[in-house]
Amino acid sequence: MTGARTIGWGTALPENIMTNADLEKIVDTSDEWIVERTGIRQRHIGGTTAGLATEAGRKALEKAGVDPSGIDLLILATTSPDRDIPATASTVQKNLGLECGAFDLNAACSGFVYAMVAGHGFIRSGLERILVIGAETLHQYIDWEDRNTCILFADGAGAAVIERTEGEGELLGWSLSSDGDYEEALYVDRGDKVKMAGREVFRQAVLVMERAGRAAMKQAGLEPSDISVVIPHQANIRIIEASCRRLGIPMEKAIVVLDRTGNTSAASVPLALAEALDTGRISEGDNVLLVGFGAGMSSAAAVLRWGAR
Ligand code: COA
C-alpha cells in the first residue's frame, strides 16, 4: 500500500497590516461591528500571489529538508492568479527552481483541501514528493466602497510538502463537492470586483461544512469524538462556531487565525494548519480534520492521521 504524509510546511503574509480602525476611515463600519459579526481584527494586504506562494513554498521545502529537485509536482490552489495566462504555478515553479509539472487549481476557498486530496492521489499514482500551496491576493477583487465585503477578504499563503510513504499514509478519509446552483451567491466577473450575498453564503456554509466533515469522518471510520484538531476555513468565527456545533466537535478543538488574517480563501486552511503545528497543537497520531467551503459553492474535507506512515 502506498500513501503520503506531510513533512514540511510554511506560510507568508504581506508586511502591510490593515486594522479594523483603518477600515473605519474608508467605509461606514466599526471595529465593534466587524469583531462581533466576523471575529476579524486585522488582515494583511499586498504582494503578488506568486510572491507569497514562493515565500511559503520555500519555507515548506526548508522545513521538509527537501531540495527543489526533489519535488515531482507543484499544485497551487488559488482563486486570484496574477495573470489569466499562464498559471501562476509557472511563476512559482521558476522562482523556486522546481523541475516538475505545475498547475493552478481553483476551487475557491476549498482549494487547499482539494489540492491536498489531489496530491495524495498523485502520490498513490507513483509520484514521490509534491508541493501543495494555497496562495491569494484577494485585494485584486476588493471593492473598497462595499462594507459588506471589504472587511472580510485579505492576502496570504500557506504551503505543505507531502511525501510518499510505504503504508496507508495520513489521508484516512475525504470528501469534495460543488453545487453550481449557488454560483450567484459569491462571484467575481472578469475585470470586476467581488459580489456576495452574505447571509445566503453564511447559511449554506454551515450546512456544507457539516456535510463535508461528516462524509470525510465516515470514510475514515471515525466519530466526531475521535477528532483531535479541526482546521476550518477561516471566513467568519460564527461560521466556525456553528459548524463545530453541528459536527459535534467542541470549539476548543478548532484552530482560529482569522482574527489576524481575515479570509484568505485558499490560503486560510494552510495558514491555520501551520499555526497549529508551530504552536504544538498537533501531535503524532492525532486525527486532524481539514474542512472548508467557498464560492461555487465548493466544499471539501479531509481527515489526516498526523505522522502516519
Ligand atoms: N459595518 C457595519 N454594518 C454593516 C457592515 C459593516 N461592515 N456590513 C453590513 N452591515 C450592516 C448591513 O447593511 C445590515 O444593515 P441593515 O440591517 O440596516 O440592512 C446589518 O449590518 C446586518 O447585515 P447582515 O448582512 O444581516 O449581517 P450579518 O450578520 O449576516 O453579517 C456578513 C454579514 C457578511 C459578515 C455575514 O453574513 C457573513 O460572514 N457571511 C458569509 C460571508 C463569507 O464567508 N464569504 C466568504 C465565503 S468563502
Boltz pocket constraint, residues with backbone or C-beta under 6 A from the ligand:
constraints:
  - pocket:
      binder: B
      contacts: [[A, 28], [A, 29], [A, 30], [A, 33], [A, 34], [A, 37], [A, 38], [A, 109], [A, 147], [A, 148], [A, 151], [A, 152], [A, 186], [A, 196], [A, 197], [A, 198], [A, 199], [A, 201], [A, 202], [A, 205], [A, 235], [A, 236], [A, 263], [A, 293], [A, 294], [A, 295]]
      max_distance: 6.0
